[in-house]
Amino acid sequence: MMNMENKGNQKEKQPVKNSPEQLKERAISQDAIRKGLTIAVTIFGALLIVSIVMIFVVSKKIDSMSGADAQIKLSAQGGFTCEYSEAQKLYPFGDGVVKVTSDRIAYLTLSGTEVFSQTVSYQNPQCVTFGEYVAVFDRDGYNFTVLDQYGIWYSKPTANPVKSVQMSSDGFIAVICGSSESFGEVGLYDKDGNELAVWTSYNSGFPICCAFNANSSLLAVSTINTSGAVIVPYVRVFAINKSDKGYEVTDHAVYTTDDNVIFASVCYVGDKLCCFTSNALYEVRDNTLTQMNFDFSAIGYVKKVGNNLFVTYADGISQLNKLAIINQNDSVIYNHSIGSNIVCVAQTEKLYAISVDRRVFIFNTSGTITADYSVDEDIIRMNFISGDKLCVVSTGGVHTIN
């Protein structure tokens, strides 16, 4: 009996063989587990790589925004000190500054010594510098004045209220005025103050801004027509030709687009006409205004440096401002965050300066930061003056940075 029971127990302990279906299901289950683990490891590895890259990029951006090359005490630099209310009236230019008040225009040296002045009567004086020239106009008033660092060139009355002015490298000046009988008008003057032509806008809409090309042979005027159901932008271009009888101004071209946009600024890069809205760049190509493929959410400053465009913009409210540099082939050669609060910019044909968050960055045309300064006072405005020195008007006075 004992032997028979043992044999029975041994029989009961024999392994149970799985059916082919069960073996197949087990193989499928194990394969699914292996695939799941492979996917999980792959995702983890990808996330790890992305995290490392992000840490590297962010650290590089933090490094670029943290330490300046030099910390400058502006009061210790060349120039002169003055009260904040006085500093607001000063504009760097030439070898000194232009002082503009409602009753006087004066040119001062960097030590604060007055060189020359002229009495005016402006309710809302505005000052703009254009290379070797300065234009001071009474916004919504009826007069403007042109000068350089050697003296006053001329003062001219206007029949209609002045809205803005633009000058060329050759001293031509375009004056945009309002009008009760039309949308507005643009007066063109030569460097001696002679009126060459007046274009009155009856059909194109309100003149907004204008720009000369490099040799002052073309003047582009941006207008906006709001008389219809939708706004229609126009860019009119006038040719300025010199003959034995003087200068002749003629119609050259008219451009528009089906997009309901406003061209708030225009400029020439070589022979290429560029038109900017609040968030996009259009260029004239094959006699057509074409939107370029750039992602600008909110454009701030647009400046031409050499044949490159320097554009400040932000991706949205409370976002860091960025600087994009676009070369003449429409390639972005620089595009990085620059800071929170942009105060002002300045440029020459070779250099670009931007004041942001008590920092001053100097770029060359290729997008390389050649200098980075941290300053101890709030900057009001700045400009390059003779010898590529940067003249800064701060809350404490006028200072120069070599």
C-alpha positions as CSV (number, residue, x, y, z in Angstrom):
1,M,0.0,0.0,0.0
2,M,2.8,2.3,0.8
3,N,4.4,1.8,-2.6
4,M,1.2,2.3,-4.4
5,E,0.6,5.6,-2.5
6,N,4.1,6.8,-3.3
7,K,3.6,6.0,-7.0
8,G,0.3,7.9,-6.9
9,N,1.9,10.9,-5.3
10,Q,4.7,10.9,-7.9
11,K,2.1,10.7,-10.6
12,E,0.3,13.7,-9.1
13,K,3.6,15.8,-9.0
14,Q,4.3,15.5,-12.7
15,P,4.4,18.9,-14.4
16,V,1.4,20.0,-16.3
17,K,2.1,20.6,-20.0
18,N,0.7,23.9,-21.5
19,S,-1.3,23.8,-24.6
20,P,0.0,25.5,-27.8
21,E,-2.6,28.3,-27.3
22,Q,-1.3,29.1,-23.8
23,L,2.3,29.1,-25.0
24,K,1.4,31.5,-27.7
25,E,-0.4,33.8,-25.3
26,R,2.6,33.8,-22.9
27,A,5.0,34.6,-25.8
28,I,2.8,37.5,-26.9
29,S,2.6,38.8,-23.3
30,Q,6.4,38.7,-22.9
31,D,6.9,40.4,-26.2
32,A,4.5,43.2,-25.2
33,I,6.4,43.7,-22.0
34,R,9.7,43.9,-23.8
35,K,8.3,46.5,-26.3
36,G,6.8,48.5,-23.5
37,L,10.1,48.6,-21.6
38,T,11.9,49.6,-24.9
39,I,9.5,52.4,-25.5
40,A,9.7,53.6,-21.9
41,V,13.6,53.6,-22.0
42,T,13.5,55.4,-25.3
43,I,11.2,58.1,-24.0
44,F,13.2,58.5,-20.8
45,G,16.4,58.8,-22.9
46,A,14.9,61.4,-25.2
47,L,13.6,63.4,-22.2
48,L,17.0,63.2,-20.6
49,I,18.7,64.5,-23.7
50,V,16.1,67.4,-24.1
51,S,16.6,68.3,-20.4
52,I,20.4,68.4,-20.8
53,V,20.1,70.6,-23.9
54,M,17.6,72.9,-22.2
55,I,19.8,73.3,-19.2
56,F,22.7,74.1,-21.4
57,V,20.8,76.7,-23.5
58,V,19.2,78.3,-20.4
59,S,22.5,78.5,-18.7
60,K,24.1,80.1,-21.7
61,K,21.3,82.7,-21.9
62,I,21.6,83.4,-18.2
63,D,25.3,83.8,-18.6
64,S,24.8,86.2,-21.5
65,M,22.4,88.3,-19.5
66,S,24.1,88.2,-16.1
67,G,27.6,89.7,-16.2
68,A,28.6,92.8,-18.2
69,D,32.0,93.2,-19.6
70,A,32.4,96.4,-17.6
71,Q,30.5,98.3,-15.0
72,I,30.5,102.0,-15.6
73,K,29.8,104.8,-13.2
74,L,28.3,107.4,-15.6
75,S,29.0,110.3,-13.4
76,A,32.8,109.5,-13.7
77,Q,32.7,109.7,-17.5
78,G,33.4,112.7,-19.6
79,G,30.5,115.2,-20.0
80,F,28.6,117.3,-17.5
81,T,26.0,116.9,-14.8
82,C,22.5,118.4,-14.8
83,E,19.1,118.0,-13.3
84,Y,16.7,115.4,-14.6
85,S,14.3,118.0,-16.0
86,E,17.2,119.6,-17.9
87,A,18.5,116.2,-19.2
88,Q,15.1,115.6,-20.8
89,K,15.8,118.5,-23.2
90,L,19.1,117.2,-24.4
91,Y,19.8,115.2,-27.6
92,P,23.3,113.8,-28.4
93,F,24.6,115.0,-31.8
94,G,27.8,115.9,-33.5
95,D,30.5,116.6,-30.9
96,G,28.0,117.6,-28.2
97,V,24.2,117.9,-27.6
98,V,21.3,119.8,-28.9
99,K,19.2,121.5,-26.3
100,V,15.5,121.9,-27.3
101,T,13.0,124.0,-25.3
102,S,9.7,125.6,-26.3
103,D,11.5,129.0,-26.8
104,R,15.0,128.1,-27.8
105,I,17.2,125.7,-29.8
106,A,20.9,125.6,-28.8
107,Y,24.0,123.5,-29.5
108,L,26.3,122.7,-26.5
109,T,29.7,121.1,-26.3
110,L,30.2,118.0,-24.1
111,S,31.4,120.4,-21.3
112,G,28.0,122.2,-21.4
113,T,29.3,125.3,-23.2
114,E,26.8,126.9,-25.6
115,V,28.1,127.2,-29.2
116,F,25.1,128.8,-30.9
117,S,21.3,129.2,-30.4
118,Q,18.2,130.4,-32.0
119,T,14.9,131.7,-30.5
120,V,11.8,129.8,-31.5
121,S,8.2,129.6,-30.3
122,Y,7.1,126.0,-30.3
123,Q,4.3,124.5,-28.2
124,N,5.4,120.9,-28.5
125,P,9.0,120.8,-29.8
126,Q,10.3,117.5,-31.1
127,C,13.9,116.7,-32.1
128,V,15.1,114.1,-34.5
129,T,18.7,113.5,-35.6
130,F,19.7,112.2,-39.0
131,G,23.4,111.5,-39.4
132,E,25.0,115.0,-39.8
133,Y,21.7,116.8,-39.5
134,V,19.1,117.7,-36.9
135,A,15.5,118.6,-37.4
136,V,13.4,120.3,-34.7
137,F,9.7,120.7,-35.4
138,D,6.6,121.9,-33.5
139,R,4.4,118.9,-33.5
140,D,0.9,120.0,-34.5
141,G,2.4,123.4,-34.9
142,Y,3.4,125.3,-38.1
143,N,7.2,125.5,-38.2
144,F,10.4,123.4,-38.4
145,T,14.1,124.1,-38.1
146,V,17.1,122.3,-39.6
147,L,20.7,122.6,-38.2
148,D,24.0,120.9,-38.0
149,Q,26.8,121.2,-35.4
150,Y,28.1,124.4,-37.1
151,G,24.9,126.4,-37.1
152,I,21.2,126.9,-38.0
153,W,20.5,126.1,-41.6
154,Y,17.0,127.4,-41.8
155,S,13.6,127.7,-40.2
156,K,10.5,127.3,-42.4
157,P,6.8,128.0,-41.7
158,T,4.2,125.5,-42.9
159,A,0.6,126.1,-44.0
160,N,-0.7,123.0,-42.2
161,P,0.2,121.4,-38.8
162,V,3.4,119.3,-38.8
163,K,3.1,115.7,-37.9
164,S,6.6,114.3,-38.5
165,V,9.8,114.8,-40.5
166,Q,12.3,112.6,-42.3
167,M,15.7,113.6,-43.6
168,S,18.1,112.0,-46.1
169,S,21.9,111.7,-46.0
170,D,22.1,114.5,-48.5
171,G,20.1,116.9,-46.4
172,F,16.7,116.6,-48.2
173,I,13.8,116.8,-45.8
174,A,10.2,115.5,-46.1
175,V,7.6,117.1,-43.9
176,I,4.3,115.3,-43.3
177,C,1.5,117.7,-42.4
178,G,-2.2,117.3,-41.7
179,S,-4.8,119.1,-43.7
180,S,-8.5,120.0,-43.3
181,E,-9.0,119.8,-47.1
182,S,-7.4,116.4,-47.7
183,F,-6.0,113.3,-45.9
184,G,-2.7,115.2,-45.5
185,E,0.3,116.3,-47.5
186,V,4.0,115.8,-47.8
187,G,6.3,118.7,-48.5
188,L,9.8,118.1,-49.9
189,Y,12.7,120.6,-49.3
190,D,16.3,120.6,-50.4
191,K,19.3,121.3,-48.1
192,D,18.9,125.0,-48.5
193,G,15.2,125.0,-47.5
194,N,13.8,125.5,-50.9
195,E,10.4,123.8,-51.4
196,L,10.8,121.3,-54.3
197,A,7.3,119.8,-54.3
198,V,4.2,119.2,-52.2
199,W,2.1,116.1,-52.6
200,T,-1.4,116.3,-51.4
201,S,-3.2,113.0,-50.6
202,Y,-6.8,113.0,-51.8
203,N,-7.3,109.3,-52.5
204,S,-4.4,107.4,-50.9
205,G,-5.3,108.1,-47.3
206,F,-3.4,109.6,-44.3
207,P,0.4,109.9,-44.7
208,I,2.0,108.0,-41.8
209,C,5.7,107.9,-42.5
210,C,8.3,108.2,-45.2
211,A,11.9,107.3,-46.1
212,F,14.6,108.2,-48.6
213,N,16.8,105.7,-50.3
214,A,20.6,105.9,-50.0
215,N,21.3,108.5,-52.7
216,S,18.2,110.5,-52.1
217,S,16.7,109.7,-55.6
218,L,13.6,108.1,-54.2
219,L,11.1,109.0,-51.4
220,A,8.7,106.3,-50.2
221,V,5.5,107.5,-48.4
222,S,3.3,105.1,-46.4
223,T,-0.4,106.0,-46.3
224,I,-3.5,104.3,-44.9
225,N,-7.0,104.8,-46.4
226,T,-9.9,104.4,-44.0
227,S,-12.7,105.7,-46.2
228,G,-14.0,102.2,-47.2
229,A,-15.3,99.3,-45.3
230,V,-11.8,98.0,-44.7
231,I,-8.5,99.8,-44.3
232,V,-6.3,99.8,-47.4
233,P,-2.5,100.5,-47.2
234,Y,-0.6,102.3,-50.0
235,V,3.1,103.0,-50.4
236,R,3.7,105.7,-52.9
237,V,7.2,106.3,-54.3
238,F,8.4,109.6,-55.8
239,A,11.5,110.1,-57.9
240,I,13.8,113.0,-57.3
241,N,15.7,114.0,-60.4
242,K,18.2,116.8,-60.8
243,S,18.2,118.7,-64.1
244,D,19.7,122.0,-65.3
245,K,16.6,123.7,-64.1
246,G,16.9,122.2,-60.6
247,Y,15.1,119.3,-59.0
248,E,12.1,117.6,-60.5
249,V,9.8,115.4,-58.4
250,T,7.7,112.8,-60.3
251,D,5.5,109.8,-59.5
252,H,7.6,106.6,-59.6
253,A,5.4,103.7,-58.3
254,V,2.4,102.8,-56.1
255,Y,2.2,99.5,-54.1
256,T,-0.6,98.0,-52.1
257,T,-1.7,94.7,-50.6
258,D,-5.0,92.9,-49.9
259,D,-3.9,92.5,-46.3
260,N,-5.7,95.0,-43.9
261,V,-2.5,96.2,-42.4
262,I,-0.8,99.5,-41.5
263,F,2.8,100.1,-42.6
264,A,4.0,102.0,-39.5
265,S,7.6,102.3,-40.8
266,V,9.4,102.0,-44.1
267,C,13.1,102.0,-45.1
268,Y,15.4,101.2,-47.9
269,V,18.1,98.5,-47.7
270,G,20.1,99.2,-50.8
271,D,17.5,99.4,-53.5
272,K,15.1,97.1,-51.6
273,L,12.1,98.8,-50.1
274,C,11.1,97.3,-46.7
275,C,7.8,98.0,-45.0
276,F,7.0,97.1,-41.4
277,T,3.6,96.5,-39.7
278,S,3.3,96.0,-36.0
279,N,4.2,92.3,-36.4
280,A,5.5,91.6,-39.9
281,L,7.9,92.6,-42.6
282,Y,6.9,93.2,-46.2
283,E,9.2,93.8,-49.2
284,V,8.7,95.0,-52.7
285,R,9.5,92.1,-55.0
286,D,8.6,92.1,-58.7
287,N,6.6,95.3,-58.1
288,T,4.5,93.5,-55.4
289,L,4.4,94.0,-51.7
290,T,5.2,90.5,-50.3
291,Q,5.1,89.4,-46.7
292,M,8.3,87.8,-45.5
293,N,8.4,84.6,-43.4
294,F,9.4,86.1,-40.1
295,D,7.7,85.5,-36.8
296,F,7.5,88.9,-35.1
297,S,4.6,89.2,-32.6
298,A,5.1,92.8,-31.5
299,I,7.8,94.9,-33.3
300,G,9.5,97.7,-31.3
301,Y,12.4,99.5,-33.0
302,V,13.5,99.0,-36.6
303,K,16.9,100.3,-37.6
304,K,19.2,99.9,-40.6
305,V,22.9,99.3,-39.9
306,G,24.9,99.0,-43.1
307,N,22.8,96.6,-45.2
308,N,21.3,94.8,-42.3
309,L,18.1,95.3,-40.4
310,F,18.1,95.4,-36.6
311,V,14.6,94.6,-35.3
312,T,13.5,94.5,-31.7
313,Y,10.4,92.5,-30.9
314,A,8.6,90.5,-28.2
315,D,6.6,87.3,-28.4
316,G,3.8,88.7,-26.2
317,I,2.9,90.7,-23.2
318,S,5.4,90.5,-20.3
319,Q,7.8,88.5,-22.5
320,L,11.5,89.3,-22.8
321,N,12.3,91.6,-25.7
322,K,14.4,90.0,-28.5
323,L,16.7,91.4,-31.1
324,A,16.8,90.0,-34.6
325,I,19.3,90.9,-37.3
326,I,18.3,90.3,-40.9
327,N,20.9,90.6,-43.6
328,Q,20.3,91.8,-47.2
329,N,19.6,88.2,-48.3
330,D,16.7,88.0,-45.8
331,S,18.6,85.5,-43.6
332,V,18.4,85.9,-39.8
333,I,22.0,86.1,-38.6
334,Y,21.2,86.9,-35.0
335,N,18.1,86.3,-32.9
336,H,18.3,86.3,-29.1
337,S,16.6,87.7,-26.0
338,I,17.9,91.1,-25.1
339,G,16.1,92.2,-21.9
340,S,12.9,93.3,-20.3
341,N,12.7,97.1,-20.8
342,I,14.2,98.6,-23.9
343,V,14.9,102.3,-23.3
344,C,16.4,103.5,-26.6
345,V,18.6,102.5,-29.5
346,A,21.2,104.2,-31.7
347,Q,23.1,103.3,-34.9
348,T,25.7,104.3,-37.4
349,E,26.5,102.5,-40.7
350,K,28.8,100.1,-38.7
351,L,27.5,100.0,-35.1
352,Y,24.3,99.5,-33.2
353,A,23.7,100.3,-29.5
354,I,20.7,99.3,-27.4
355,S,20.0,100.4,-23.8
356,V,18.0,97.8,-21.9
357,D,17.6,97.2,-18.1
358,R,20.6,99.5,-17.2
359,R,22.7,97.7,-19.7
360,V,24.2,99.0,-23.0
361,F,25.0,96.4,-25.7
362,I,27.1,97.4,-28.7
363,F,26.8,95.3,-31.9
364,N,28.6,95.3,-35.1
365,T,26.8,94.7,-38.4
366,S,27.5,90.9,-38.3
367,G,25.6,90.6,-34.9
368,T,28.6,90.3,-32.7
369,I,28.5,92.0,-29.3
370,T,31.6,94.2,-29.3
371,A,30.9,95.7,-25.9
372,D,28.6,95.2,-22.9
373,Y,28.3,97.9,-20.2
374,S,26.4,98.0,-17.0
375,V,25.5,101.5,-15.9
376,D,24.5,103.0,-12.6
377,E,22.0,105.6,-13.8
378,D,18.8,105.4,-15.9
379,I,19.4,106.3,-19.5
380,I,17.0,108.7,-21.2
381,R,18.5,108.7,-24.8
382,M,21.8,108.1,-26.5
383,N,23.5,108.5,-29.9
384,F,26.8,107.9,-31.6
385,I,28.8,111.1,-31.9
386,S,32.1,111.9,-33.7
387,G,34.8,109.2,-33.5
388,D,32.2,106.4,-32.8
389,K,31.9,107.5,-29.2
390,L,28.6,106.8,-27.5
391,C,27.0,109.9,-25.9
392,V,24.5,109.0,-23.2
393,V,22.0,111.4,-21.7
394,S,21.0,109.9,-18.3
395,T,19.0,111.2,-15.4
396,G,22.2,112.7,-14.0
397,G,23.6,114.4,-17.1
398,V,25.5,113.9,-20.3
399,H,28.3,111.3,-20.5
400,T,30.5,109.7,-23.1
401,I,31.5,106.1,-23.5
402,N,34.4,105.3,-25.8
